[in-house]
């Protein structure tokens, strides 16, 4: 059985990697380069690391492999992987070559760093922390340089003598960094349109198959996670991809699909409202009526009449 290591603090990472104590208790940046070899005091390969920190990691050398959830991922040059608290990774190989055109780095920060700031309320906007590893952000060289310059700015700030302005400046720069990541992901969705063009068709086909075999009656409404697993994406990535392509997220697509099914049954059958609700996967008919009203502006009974 693999060793499981839970990472709860920035200082714990420093100790684990044989580094000096962090210059800031809640945020740190690690450079990965030949002149800074990793001398960890715990085995890294095939160890399951569960982190309670946020992390952004830019790889600029050749591939190394990690296991992220059930996926194997080749951490390729120019790719950025983002992890949220509670996620887990397992390194299964060392980088083959750290020679690269620019620095590789990992930025980690504890949730307490942003807890009392406006950024805490904005973290939901940065859905890429919930993406699977094979949905990592692949950066152009100029984009990588932009993110690296921001990371350098953060590191420069926490290395100075901390004063009353330090925390706000660090968090402001962190928010800017995350905003640029969001922008670059938007670019990636756009440039990969050809690769994603069949996602909506596959998504609708899954929903059709799900309802054709009468699965809602026994399994309930399909969830975003159900759809994402079938299509090979994480729920966050699927929703963001669909929103970019259609203006609606995965949950909205599911609801609209269900409403169209409901309309057909309301007008094409003599089933009661409750029978239709149960057949569509609703546990309570009033939940069906509430959703129907929110999407159509009228109750199922009024629509039928």
BAFI-3210 file (N, C-alpha, C; in Angstrom, 3 decimals, decimal comma, padded with zeros to 6 digits):
// residues 305
n [1|2|3|4|5|6|7|8|9|10|11|12|13|14|15|16|17|18|19|20|21|22|23|24|25|26|27|28|29|30|31|32|33|34|35|36|37|38|39|40|41|42|43|44|45|46|47|48|49|50|51|52|53|54|55|56|57|58|59|60|61|62|63|64|65|66|67|68|69|70|71|72|73|74|75|76|77|78|79|80|81|82|83|84|85|86|87|88|89|90|91|92|93|94|95|96|97|98|99|100|101|102|103|104|105|106|107|108|109|110|111|112|113|114|115|116|117|118|119|120|121|122|123|124|125|126|127|128|129|130|131|132|133|134|135|136|137|138|139|140|141|142|143|144|145|146|147|148|149|150|151|152|153|154|155|156|157|158|159|160|161|162|163|164|165|166|167|168|169|170|171|172|173|174|175|176|177|178|179|180|181|182|183|184|185|186|187|188|189|190|191|192|193|194|195|196|197|198|199|200|201|202|203|204|205|206|207|208|209|210|211|212|213|214|215|216|217|218|219|220|221|222|223|224|225|226|227|228|229|230|231|232|233|234|235|236|237|238|239|240|241|242|243|244|245|246|247|248|249|250|251|252|253|254|255|256|257|258|259|260|261|262|263|264|265|266|267|268|269|270|271|272|273|274|275|276|277|278|279|280|281|282|283|284|285|286|287|288|289|290|291|292|293|294|295|296|297|298|299|300|301|302|303|304|305]
n.u [000,847|000,520|002,432|000,884|000,901|-000,029|-000,215|-000,115|000,796|002,835|005,420|005,790|006,126|008,568|010,247|009,967|011,153|013,717|014,445|015,240|013,475|010,325|010,089|007,782|004,936|002,628|002,782|004,746|007,407|008,824|011,664|012,522|015,281|018,428|020,519|019,337|018,764|016,352|016,223|014,669|013,292|011,496|010,240|009,512|008,584|005,837|004,475|001,527|000,367|-001,562|-002,807|-003,452|-003,285|-003,371|-002,006|000,087|001,743|004,342|005,765|008,736|010,687|011,628|009,346|007,735|006,080|002,951|000,471|-002,839|-005,650|-007,387|-006,048|-003,251|-000,653|001,355|003,565|004,175|006,515|006,002|003,487|000,833|-000,202|-002,882|-003,818|-006,257|-007,080|-007,328|-007,054|-005,193|-001,995|000,311|003,605|005,208|007,455|010,756|011,656|012,986|014,845|015,994|016,803|015,828|013,976|013,260|012,512|011,240|008,616|006,932|004,208|002,876|000,153|-001,468|-004,933|-005,589|-004,227|-005,794|-008,204|-009,641|-010,019|-011,179|-010,534|-010,995|-013,732|-013,855|-012,747|-014,253|-014,588|-012,336|-012,309|-010,507|-008,974|-010,325|-010,070|-009,191|-005,957|-005,201|-006,322|-004,755|-003,305|-001,878|000,792|001,746|004,999|005,277|003,112|003,859|006,079|004,814|003,270|005,362|006,746|004,927|004,850|007,470|007,287|005,585|007,174|009,342|008,116|007,342|009,814|010,916|011,217|008,456|005,586|002,842|001,591|002,269|000,789|-001,590|-000,498|000,714|-001,538|-003,037|-001,373|-001,407|-004,083|-004,115|-002,414|-003,981|-006,132|-004,964|-004,349|-006,939|-007,670|-005,847|-006,690|-009,145|-008,273|-007,176|-009,440|-010,607|-008,690|-008,681|-011,027|-011,659|-010,952|-012,787|-015,227|-017,098|-018,074|-020,507|-022,359|-021,792|-022,403|-025,184|-025,959|-025,341|-027,227|-029,604|-029,407|-029,414|-031,997|-033,528|-033,172|-034,599|-033,343|-033,528|-035,717|-034,912|-032,354|-032,353|-032,127|-029,633|-026,405|-024,037|-021,533|-021,942|-022,276|-019,828|-017,947|-018,601|-017,869|-015,194|-014,086|-013,439|-015,987|-015,937|-014,347|-015,815|-018,162|-017,132|-016,078|-018,380|-019,769|-018,105|-018,408|-021,178|-022,435|-023,839|-023,664|-022,905|-024,880|-027,049|-027,552|-028,401|-030,766|-032,299|-032,563|-034,087|-036,417|-037,383|-037,972|-039,967|-041,947|-042,707|-043,857|-045,893|-047,610|-047,956|-048,935|-051,101|-050,235|-050,037|-048,924|-047,250|-046,499|-045,044|-042,985|-041,687|-040,860|-038,964|-036,929|-037,124|-037,270|-039,200|-042,306|-042,868|-040,396|-039,865|-041,941|-041,196|-038,727|-039,606|-041,316|-039,436|-037,951|-039,741|-041,641|-044,195|-046,510|-046,395|-049,025|-050,429|-049,027|-049,704|-052,459]
n.v [-001,196|002,248|004,904|007,458|010,892|013,708|017,092|019,939|022,490|025,306|025,344|022,660|021,560|022,746|021,561|018,881|018,860|019,422|022,090|025,454|027,122|028,643|031,964|033,321|032,510|031,548|031,418|030,390|030,001|027,622|026,961|024,887|023,499|022,476|023,452|023,540|020,984|018,513|017,365|015,438|014,477|012,494|009,671|010,439|009,362|007,414|007,996|008,994|012,173|014,288|017,398|020,276|022,755|025,442|025,166|026,085|024,969|025,243|023,633|023,416|021,861|018,617|015,786|014,528|012,054|012,010|010,696|011,537|011,580|009,121|009,263|009,091|011,354|013,131|015,450|017,992|020,114|023,594|023,541|024,171|023,195|023,173|022,964|022,394|022,700|019,534|017,923|015,290|013,976|011,729|011,348|009,472|009,190|010,545|013,834|013,779|015,507|018,590|020,757|023,678|026,275|028,223|029,040|026,459|026,290|026,137|027,432|027,731|028,202|028,845|028,447|030,257|032,553|034,089|034,235|036,304|038,192|039,894|038,183|035,584|035,258|035,198|032,876|030,839|031,631|030,808|028,218|026,393|025,217|022,980|021,306|018,273|016,633|016,100|018,156|020,331|023,648|024,678|026,523|029,277|030,569|033,314|033,652|031,993|033,411|035,730|034,818|033,877|036,226|037,474|035,698|035,986|038,596|038,306|036,679|038,371|040,315|038,978|038,370|040,675|042,898|042,335|044,411|046,608|046,778|044,585|042,139|042,797|043,553|041,184|039,488|040,898|040,688|037,930|037,520|038,800|037,095|034,735|035,655|036,087|033,423|032,465|033,952|032,871|030,232|030,671|031,400|028,931|027,293|028,483|028,139|025,437|024,694|023,039|020,541|020,286|020,389|018,365|017,920|018,947|017,555|014,906|015,133|015,668|013,285|011,434|012,232|011,699|008,886|008,164|008,885|007,437|004,801|004,793|005,446|007,636|007,077|005,186|005,986|008,683|012,227|012,960|013,922|016,664|015,610|012,901|013,163|014,329|012,350|010,357|011,638|012,044|014,196|016,578|017,765|020,623|021,465|020,556|022,085|024,710|024,531|024,057|026,403|028,251|027,493|027,596|029,409|028,497|026,596|023,168|022,250|023,909|023,052|020,425|020,901|022,298|020,319|018,447|019,927|020,137|017,460|017,179|018,929|017,583|015,302|016,358|017,364|015,238|013,003|011,442|011,344|012,078|015,096|014,426|011,807|012,284|013,839|011,957|010,096|011,521|011,683|013,156|013,440|014,616|015,887|018,625|019,847|019,438|020,981|023,509|023,915|023,764|025,987|028,015|027,931|028,232|030,066|029,438|027,169|023,509|022,554|024,756|025,068|022,687|023,004]
n.w [000,000|-000,804|000,690|002,584|002,734|004,440|003,808|005,632|006,096|005,028|006,077|006,609|004,069|003,368|005,263|004,556|002,051|002,651|002,909|004,093|006,781|005,874|004,443|004,690|006,580|005,311|002,558|-000,253|-002,657|-004,771|-006,589|-009,336|-010,438|-011,968|-010,343|-007,926|-006,464|-005,420|-002,202|-000,588|002,581|002,798|000,966|-002,415|-004,836|-005,833|-003,515|-001,920|-001,870|-000,009|-000,008|001,972|001,009|-001,435|-004,710|-007,434|-010,215|-012,433|-015,121|-016,890|-017,989|-019,327|-019,596|-016,637|-014,707|-013,028|-010,832|-010,706|-008,982|-010,629|-012,929|-015,145|-015,745|-017,946|-017,136|-018,899|-020,700|-020,287|-019,081|-016,773|-013,656|-011,400|-008,058|-005,537|-002,005|-000,404|-002,609|-004,273|-005,222|-006,863|-007,384|-009,907|-011,353|-011,854|-013,082|-016,380|-017,416|-016,439|-017,840|-019,472|-021,214|-019,476|-015,994|-013,847|-011,506|-008,326|-006,675|-003,495|-001,258|001,840|002,742|004,781|004,170|002,481|003,698|005,053|003,102|000,074|-002,023|-001,143|-001,422|-004,138|-005,101|-006,193|-008,789|-010,045|-011,434|-012,417|-010,459|-009,822|-011,968|-013,711|-013,936|-016,595|-017,851|-017,714|-017,918|-020,862|-021,756|-023,823|-024,644|-024,025|-022,313|-020,187|-019,286|-018,408|-016,201|-014,613|-014,016|-012,330|-010,195|-009,341|-008,405|-006,224|-004,604|-004,179|-002,635|-000,221|000,726|001,630|004,479|006,365|006,515|007,403|004,970|003,498|003,418|002,002|-000,463|-001,334|-001,561|-003,461|-005,717|-005,996|-006,639|-009,115|-010,519|-010,571|-012,039|-014,533|-015,145|-015,484|-017,741|-019,633|-019,712|-020,906|-023,447|-024,164|-024,322|-026,547|-028,620|-028,806|-029,986|-032,187|-031,227|-029,220|-030,411|-030,698|-028,215|-027,150|-028,709|-027,950|-025,272|-025,329|-026,512|-024,519|-022,579|-023,975|-024,279|-021,593|-020,722|-022,534|-021,757|-019,488|-017,125|-015,273|-013,607|-011,761|-011,000|-010,679|-011,531|-013,988|-012,950|-013,083|-012,614|-013,342|-016,117|-016,816|-016,157|-018,014|-020,353|-020,040|-018,635|-015,968|-013,674|-013,335|-015,508|-017,713|-017,440|-017,722|-020,278|-021,847|-021,280|-022,489|-025,143|-025,602|-023,928|-021,789|-018,771|-017,714|-015,927|-016,546|-019,161|-018,692|-017,246|-019,183|-021,087|-019,666|-019,263|-021,900|-022,388|-020,479|-021,468|-023,810|-022,711|-021,184|-023,124|-024,803|-023,535|-021,086|-018,540|-015,040|-013,348|-011,244|-011,951|-014,270|-013,191|-011,488|-013,412|-014,747|-012,970|-010,647|-007,161|-005,651|-006,650|-006,412|-006,677|-009,342|-010,469|-009,584|-010,912|-013,551|-013,708|-013,274|-015,597|-017,698|-017,037|-016,321|-014,680|-014,768|-015,093|-016,144|-018,538|-019,849|-020,104]
ca.u [000,000|001,323|002,493|000,047|001,433|-000,921|000,537|-001,021|001,364|003,957|006,663|005,909|006,711|009,982|010,941|009,931|012,074|015,050|014,704|015,171|012,127|009,798|010,207|006,431|004,317|001,434|002,983|006,141|007,681|009,951|012,217|013,000|016,362|019,565|021,338|018,578|018,234|015,447|016,765|013,530|013,512|010,511|010,205|008,567|008,005|004,778|003,857|000,304|000,398|-002,836|-002,427|-004,479|-002,885|-003,490|-000,712|000,199|003,058|004,720|006,847|009,366|011,658|011,023|008,230|007,760|004,722|002,290|-000,880|-003,721|-006,892|-007,172|-005,436|-001,813|-000,471|002,706|003,678|005,023|007,081|005,068|002,141|000,563|-001,157|-003,412|-004,427|-006,982|-007,014|-008,055|-006,705|-004,054|-001,182|001,336|004,688|005,602|008,756|011,518|011,853|014,122|015,835|015,516|017,233|014,657|014,128|012,893|012,425|010,073|008,370|005,674|003,764|001,895|-000,323|-002,461|-006,205|-005,633|-003,650|-006,821|-009,490|-010,356|-009,863|-012,150|-010,139|-011,622|-015,051|-013,737|-012,062|-015,135|-014,406|-011,149|-012,707|-009,420|-008,451|-011,055|-009,878|-008,304|-004,594|-005,064|-006,906|-003,837|-003,160|-000,664|001,117|002,709|006,184|005,010|002,210|004,661|006,889|003,915|002,969|006,602|007,062|004,032|005,334|008,687|006,853|005,069|008,306|010,118|007,393|007,404|011,205|011,263|010,731|007,004|005,025|001,380|001,098|002,767|-000,259|-002,472|000,239|000,872|-002,838|-003,399|-000,588|-001,913|-005,339|-003,764|-001,884|-005,095|-006,937|-004,274|-004,565|-008,297|-007,616|-005,131|-007,571|-010,114|-007,585|-007,019|-010,735|-010,842|-007,776|-008,955|-012,412|-011,796|-010,876|-013,942|-016,441|-018,087|-018,424|-021,929|-023,079|-021,617|-023,126|-026,597|-026,161|-025,369|-028,515|-030,625|-029,280|-029,780|-033,450|-034,123|-033,191|-035,431|-032,469|-033,934|-036,710|-034,228|-031,095|-032,521|-031,623|-028,186|-025,668|-022,919|-020,443|-022,265|-021,996|-018,396|-017,238|-018,844|-017,189|-013,758|-013,666|-013,876|-017,217|-015,632|-013,832|-016,919|-019,046|-016,465|-015,958|-019,695|-020,097|-017,332|-018,922|-022,619|-022,963|-024,533|-022,848|-023,439|-026,121|-028,106|-027,878|-029,195|-032,099|-033,021|-032,887|-035,182|-037,625|-037,891|-038,590|-041,206|-042,936|-043,205|-044,725|-047,087|-048,504|-048,089|-049,402|-052,092|-049,642|-050,193|-047,706|-046,392|-045,934|-044,009|-041,855|-040,947|-040,238|-037,817|-035,867|-037,325|-037,727|-040,413|-042,948|-042,807|-039,103|-040,055|-042,790|-040,419|-037,761|-040,347|-041,768|-038,285|-037,426|-040,763|-042,500|-045,539|-046,518|-046,668|-050,468|-050,795|-048,434|-050,514|-053,774]
ca.v [000,000|003,458|005,794|008,645|012,036|014,864|018,345|020,873|023,831|025,644|024,932|021,206|021,300|023,111|020,526|017,650|018,995|019,760|023,521|026,270|027,526|029,621|033,384|033,731|031,278|031,127|031,355|030,153|029,630|026,704|026,839|023,548|023,682|021,610|023,990|023,413|019,622|018,163|016,386|015,233|013,553|011,421|009,205|011,187|008,510|006,498|008,429|009,764|013,429|014,978|018,743|021,199|024,057|025,706|025,090|026,269|024,437|025,404|022,735|023,933|020,896|017,471|015,199|013,601|011,557|011,962|010,146|012,548|010,817|007,845|009,565|009,296|012,623|013,533|016,867|018,383|021,459|024,670|023,273|024,652|022,365|023,907|022,066|023,009|021,897|018,272|017,103|014,406|013,563|010,728|011,305|008,092|009,198|011,778|014,532|013,207|016,541|019,873|021,837|024,243|027,657|029,118|028,375|025,739|026,718|025,790|028,382|027,159|029,138|028,302|029,181|031,346|033,759|034,885|033,979|037,530|039,136|039,711|037,064|034,352|035,178|035,070|031,646|030,033|032,050|030,152|026,812|025,512|024,453|021,725|020,527|017,124|016,950|016,085|019,392|021,388|024,791|024,605|027,932|029,800|031,061|034,640|033,474|031,454|034,514|036,639|034,221|033,802|037,568|037,728|034,869|036,664|039,779|037,822|036,217|039,552|041,028|038,313|038,305|041,935|043,011|042,447|045,561|046,642|046,726|043,384|041,145|043,265|043,536|039,784|038,958|041,569|040,071|036,569|037,630|039,113|035,858|033,823|036,251|035,787|031,995|032,356|034,468|031,947|029,091|031,096|031,273|027,513|026,810|029,013|027,546|023,997|024,523|021,881|019,329|020,253|020,690|017,302|017,705|019,180|016,440|013,733|015,443|015,458|011,863|010,763|012,513|010,937|007,472|008,041|008,943|006,376|003,542|005,037|005,491|008,602|006,528|004,437|006,608|010,114|013,122|012,878|015,046|017,145|014,633|011,737|013,502|014,582|011,059|009,685|012,352|012,069|015,491|016,899|018,572|022,047|021,692|020,374|023,253|025,875|024,313|024,273|027,829|028,953|027,147|027,817|030,416|027,829|025,557|021,806|022,139|024,558|022,173|019,306|021,408|022,592|019,026|017,867|020,711|019,738|016,144|017,402|019,528|016,528|014,388|017,100|017,540|014,003|011,891|011,779|011,141|013,180|015,887|013,645|010,685|012,843|014,239|010,764|009,463|012,345|011,557|014,029|012,729|015,292|016,593|020,081|020,292|019,491|022,133|024,723|024,059|024,028|027,368|028,925|027,906|028,543|031,162|028,951|025,862|022,416|022,460|025,850|024,768|021,627|023,539]
ca.w [000,000|-000,896|001,840|002,443|003,467|004,427|003,939|006,290|006,241|004,156|006,737|006,469|002,749|003,442|006,034|003,782|000,920|003,140|002,730|005,299|007,142|004,906|004,785|005,057|007,084|004,589|001,103|-000,613|-004,044|-004,925|-007,937|-009,666|-011,404|-011,652|-009,258|-006,692|-006,443|-004,332|-001,260|000,303|003,696|002,671|-000,427|-003,242|-005,862|-005,411|-002,264|-002,133|-001,125|000,111|000,436|002,449|000,483|-002,864|-005,382|-008,878|-010,548|-013,844|-015,519|-018,102|-018,493|-019,990|-018,893|-015,526|-014,592|-011,735|-010,830|-010,136|-008,963|-011,320|-014,218|-015,298|-016,442|-018,303|-016,789|-020,007|-020,724|-020,556|-018,585|-015,421|-012,926|-010,241|-007,072|-004,428|-000,779|-000,419|-003,753|-004,016|-006,360|-006,582|-008,366|-010,206|-012,017|-011,733|-014,354|-017,092|-017,708|-015,953|-018,719|-020,117|-021,660|-018,392|-014,699|-013,376|-010,137|-007,662|-005,670|-002,575|-000,234|002,764|002,659|005,767|003,586|001,804|004,345|005,424|001,998|-001,010|-002,884|-000,646|-002,031|-005,596|-005,485|-007,040|-010,181|-010,602|-011,448|-012,863|-009,327|-009,770|-013,182|-013,627|-014,367|-018,050|-018,334|-017,290|-018,815|-021,675|-021,932|-024,789|-023,939|-023,485|-021,177|-019,087|-018,771|-017,679|-014,895|-013,838|-013,512|-011,200|-009,087|-008,843|-007,666|-004,935|-003,810|-003,790|-001,583|001,085|001,175|002,281|005,844|006,304|007,215|007,399|003,599|002,830|003,188|000,931|-001,736|-001,716|-001,986|-004,720|-006,796|-006,153|-007,370|-010,496|-011,087|-010,838|-013,116|-015,793|-015,408|-016,015|-019,121|-020,502|-019,918|-021,914|-024,735|-024,482|-024,783|-027,891|-029,605|-028,913|-030,399|-033,069|-030,409|-028,333|-031,165|-030,582|-026,809|-026,949|-029,326|-027,082|-024,036|-025,592|-026,777|-023,220|-021,959|-024,699|-023,914|-020,176|-020,602|-023,356|-021,007|-018,307|-015,943|-014,238|-012,687|-010,693|-010,606|-010,481|-012,570|-014,187|-012,383|-013,896|-012,456|-014,173|-017,516|-016,986|-016,131|-019,292|-021,438|-019,783|-018,100|-014,613|-013,728|-013,541|-016,857|-018,647|-017,348|-018,298|-021,723|-022,448|-021,162|-023,511|-026,461|-025,785|-023,027|-020,686|-018,151|-017,833|-015,161|-017,323|-020,280|-018,168|-016,916|-020,416|-021,704|-018,881|-019,531|-023,207|-022,179|-019,722|-022,367|-024,693|-021,966|-020,766|-024,264|-025,581|-022,713|-020,071|-017,220|-014,092|-013,133|-010,352|-012,707|-015,151|-012,335|-011,068|-014,580|-015,150|-011,981|-009,489|-005,967|-005,190|-007,765|-006,268|-007,206|-010,792|-010,787|-009,344|-012,000|-014,784|-013,658|-013,388|-016,965|-018,704|-016,594|-015,989|-014,033|-015,710|-015,358|-017,051|-019,837|-020,470|-020,472]
c.u [000,884|001,304|001,633|000,620|000,458|-000,105|-000,418|-000,485|002,504|005,266|006,874|006,511|008,204|010,779|011,039|010,941|013,483|015,431|014,679|013,719|011,622|009,938|008,851|005,692|003,193|001,605|004,463|006,229|008,917|010,391|012,706|014,022|017,523|020,399|020,622|017,953|017,326|016,082|015,709|013,879|012,384|010,547|009,154|007,834|007,039|004,239|002,635|000,332|-000,988|-002,544|-003,633|-004,181|-003,335|-002,092|-000,871|001,614|003,289|005,915|007,412|010,413|010,952|009,995|008,644|006,314|004,229|000,955|-001,754|-005,117|-006,627|-006,449|-003,915|-001,623|000,998|002,800|004,672|005,510|006,020|003,664|002,024|-000,522|-001,575|-004,147|-005,104|-006,811|-007,885|-007,744|-005,408|-003,322|-000,161|002,407|005,086|006,876|009,428|011,527|013,089|015,217|015,272|016,029|016,015|014,936|013,806|012,723|011,132|009,867|007,043|005,391|002,703|001,435|-001,443|-003,763|-006,299|-005,075|-004,729|-008,152|-010,295|-010,270|-010,949|-011,813|-010,790|-012,994|-015,020|-013,171|-012,930|-014,996|-013,275|-011,361|-011,603|-008,768|-009,160|-010,914|-009,016|-006,947|-004,446|-005,723|-006,041|-003,761|-001,830|-000,348|002,021|003,865|005,929|004,077|002,963|005,515|006,038|003,627|004,212|006,967|006,174|004,444|006,588|008,320|006,335|006,218|009,152|009,451|007,515|008,833|011,664|010,807|009,222|006,524|003,510|000,786|001,391|001,653|-001,156|-001,776|000,405|-000,442|-003,279|-002,656|-001,030|-003,216|-005,088|-003,238|-003,016|-005,978|-006,288|-004,397|-005,945|-008,358|-006,971|-005,929|-008,647|-009,532|-007,473|-008,341|-010,985|-009,980|-008,001|-010,390|-012,596|-011,770|-012,120|-015,274|-017,509|-018,552|-019,913|-022,753|-022,986|-022,384|-024,625|-026,904|-026,211|-026,719|-029,639|-030,598|-029,756|-031,296|-034,130|-034,165|-033,914|-034,620|-032,935|-034,890|-036,047|-032,979|-031,192|-032,012|-030,125|-027,509|-024,588|-021,759|-020,697|-021,888|-020,503|-017,609|-017,395|-018,081|-015,683|-013,225|-013,990|-015,135|-016,948|-015,212|-014,955|-017,843|-018,419|-016,341|-017,287|-020,094|-019,371|-017,921|-020,355|-023,195|-023,707|-023,635|-023,553|-024,771|-027,296|-028,520|-028,733|-030,626|-032,917|-033,440|-034,089|-036,491|-038,218|-038,559|-039,944|-042,299|-043,555|-044,183|-045,996|-048,109|-048,788|-048,532|-050,459|-051,558|-049,905|-048,873|-046,737|-045,733|-044,823|-042,779|-041,022|-040,221|-039,013|-036,709|-036,000|-037,860|-039,033|-041,019|-042,866|-041,477|-039,165|-040,849|-042,027|-039,417|-038,480|-040,789|-040,608|-037,768|-038,440|-041,657|-043,917|-045,432|-046,743|-048,152|-050,894|-050,242|-049,288|-051,857|-053,672]
c.v [001,248|004,233|007,018|009,737|013,195|016,123|019,416|022,296|024,031|025,177|023,428|020,830|021,612|022,032|019,233|017,676|019,390|021,201|024,225|026,649|028,622|031,055|034,005|032,467|030,729|031,031|031,150|029,756|028,751|026,703|025,413|023,689|022,772|022,114|023,956|022,027|019,392|017,085|016,126|014,244|012,529|010,953|009,978|010,274|007,517|006,788|009,276|010,998|014,075|016,337|019,537|022,624|024,199|025,627|025,355|025,867|024,521|024,525|023,200|022,968|019,770|016,824|014,468|013,184|011,649|011,254|011,119|011,951|009,462|008,028|009,599|010,542|012,873|015,042|017,483|019,822|022,487|024,421|023,685|023,791|023,104|022,936|022,866|022,148|020,649|017,386|016,335|014,092|012,525|010,804|009,847|008,024|010,528|012,501|013,999|014,235|017,879|021,040|022,366|025,686|028,655|028,341|027,596|026,137|026,163|026,838|027,699|028,243|028,502|029,097|030,337|032,649|034,673|034,891|035,246|038,593|038,912|038,534|035,759|034,159|034,981|033,722|030,745|030,399|031,277|028,642|025,861|024,771|023,115|020,879|019,302|017,470|016,950|017,296|020,591|022,483|024,696|026,009|028,188|030,406|032,427|034,568|032,947|032,551|035,494|036,102|034,181|035,160|037,916|036,933|035,482|037,873|039,390|037,414|037,392|040,281|040,311|038,161|039,605|041,894|043,261|043,648|045,534|046,534|045,383|042,414|041,549|043,195|042,108|039,231|039,602|040,959|038,635|036,573|037,944|037,872|034,910|034,349|035,999|034,310|031,778|032,843|033,457|030,666|029,425|031,006|029,807|026,914|027,241|028,311|026,046|023,724|023,287|020,579|019,166|020,303|019,607|017,092|017,877|018,042|015,189|013,901|015,168|013,988|011,071|010,982|011,741|009,466|007,237|008,016|007,842|005,050|003,678|005,055|006,502|008,022|005,806|005,142|008,112|010,923|012,917|014,116|015,504|016,160|013,385|011,998|013,664|013,285|010,348|010,319|012,464|013,396|015,565|017,750|020,052|022,326|021,567|021,590|024,483|025,754|024,586|025,738|028,635|028,721|027,620|028,935|029,834|026,746|024,204|021,655|022,767|023,702|020,998|019,754|021,690|021,311|018,408|018,609|020,339|018,371|016,304|017,975|018,471|015,619|015,075|017,195|016,233|012,810|012,381|011,503|012,350|013,927|015,107|012,496|011,164|013,218|013,034|010,114|010,227|012,356|012,460|013,217|013,307|016,081|018,110|020,646|020,398|020,735|023,446|024,963|024,423|025,491|028,344|029,006|028,359|029,709|030,740|027,567|024,774|022,310|023,533|025,593|023,722|022,173|024,505]
c.w [000,000|000,415|001,568|003,332|003,317|004,706|004,464|006,375|005,251|004,774|006,635|005,125|002,763|004,166|005,240|002,641|001,344|002,928|004,082|005,576|006,196|005,406|005,100|005,490|006,224|003,079|000,818|-002,083|-004,073|-006,378|-008,137|-010,784|-011,015|-010,481|-007,914|-006,625|-005,238|-003,473|-000,199|001,405|003,800|001,224|-001,215|-004,217|-005,236|-004,013|-002,594|-001,237|-001,179|000,735|000,887|001,981|-000,965|-003,472|-006,871|-009,252|-012,051|-014,145|-016,842|-018,668|-019,225|-019,072|-017,610|-015,330|-013,158|-011,922|-010,057|-010,165|-009,604|-012,648|-014,110|-016,137|-016,690|-018,142|-017,762|-019,885|-021,066|-020,077|-017,129|-014,801|-011,663|-009,328|-005,976|-003,185|-000,875|-001,596|-003,479|-005,314|-005,895|-007,662|-008,625|-011,044|-011,780|-013,073|-015,051|-017,344|-017,271|-016,789|-019,469|-020,506|-020,558|-017,106|-014,516|-011,917|-009,633|-006,602|-004,815|-001,607|000,574|002,626|003,647|005,199|003,028|002,548|004,636|004,341|000,943|-001,924|-002,441|-001,274|-003,532|-006,038|-006,353|-008,514|-010,848|-010,581|-011,842|-011,706|-009,186|-011,016|-012,883|-014,239|-015,885|-018,685|-017,922|-018,350|-019,545|-022,179|-023,128|-024,001|-023,307|-022,270|-019,958|-018,453|-017,957|-016,285|-014,012|-013,258|-012,312|-009,972|-008,481|-007,990|-006,276|-004,031|-003,326|-002,618|-000,238|001,595|001,835|003,740|005,801|007,110|007,058|005,997|002,925|002,467|002,019|-000,426|-002,239|-002,265|-003,301|-005,903|-007,048|-006,940|-008,842|-011,207|-011,471|-011,960|-014,480|-016,144|-016,025|-017,461|-020,054|-020,725|-020,950|-023,303|-025,134|-024,955|-026,225|-028,925|-029,765|-029,354|-031,263|-032,284|-029,542|-029,078|-031,015|-029,151|-026,585|-027,541|-028,461|-025,777|-024,222|-025,878|-025,478|-022,544|-022,647|-024,311|-022,483|-020,013|-021,410|-022,612|-019,669|-017,014|-014,894|-013,208|-011,512|-010,165|-010,370|-011,659|-012,766|-013,619|-013,354|-013,813|-013,303|-015,628|-017,753|-017,032|-017,466|-020,436|-021,222|-019,299|-016,617|-014,710|-014,004|-014,977|-017,884|-018,637|-017,990|-019,809|-022,420|-022,387|-022,227|-024,893|-026,679|-024,928|-021,844|-020,105|-018,224|-017,109|-015,921|-018,505|-019,830|-017,888|-018,177|-021,136|-020,996|-019,156|-020,886|-023,140|-021,489|-020,622|-023,274|-023,964|-021,487|-021,901|-024,991|-024,774|-021,742|-018,668|-016,329|-013,950|-012,261|-011,091|-013,635|-014,341|-011,937|-012,245|-015,058|-014,103|-010,772|-008,313|-005,455|-006,352|-007,652|-006,761|-008,738|-011,184|-010,624|-010,471|-013,292|-014,833|-013,868|-014,818|-018,014|-018,314|-016,285|-015,354|-015,088|-016,069|-016,350|-018,446|-020,562|-020,931|-021,650]
res [x|x|x|x|x|x|x|x|x|x|x|x|x|x|x|x|x|x|x|x|x|x|x|x|x|x|x|x|x|x|x|x|x|x|x|x|x|x|x|x|x|x|x|x|x|x|x|x|x|x|x|x|x|x|x|x|x|x|x|x|x|x|x|x|x|x|x|x|x|x|x|x|x|x|x|x|x|x|x|x|x|x|x|x|x|x|x|x|x|x|x|x|x|x|x|x|x|x|x|x|x|x|x|x|x|x|x|x|x|x|x|x|x|x|x|x|x|x|x|x|x|x|x|x|x|x|x|x|x|x|x|x|x|x|x|x|x|x|x|x|x|x|x|x|x|x|x|x|x|x|x|x|x|x|x|x|x|x|x|x|x|x|x|x|x|x|x|x|x|x|x|x|x|x|x|x|x|x|x|x|x|x|x|x|x|x|x|x|x|x|x|x|x|x|x|x|x|x|x|x|x|x|x|x|x|x|x|x|x|x|x|x|x|x|x|x|x|x|x|x|x|x|x|x|x|x|x|x|x|x|x|x|x|x|x|x|x|x|x|x|x|x|x|x|x|x|x|x|x|x|x|x|x|x|x|x|x|x|x|x|x|x|x|x|x|x|x|x|x|x|x|x|x|x|x|x|x|x|x|x|x|x|x|x|x|x|x|x|x|x|x|x|x|x|x|x|x|x|x|x|x|x|x|x|x]
***
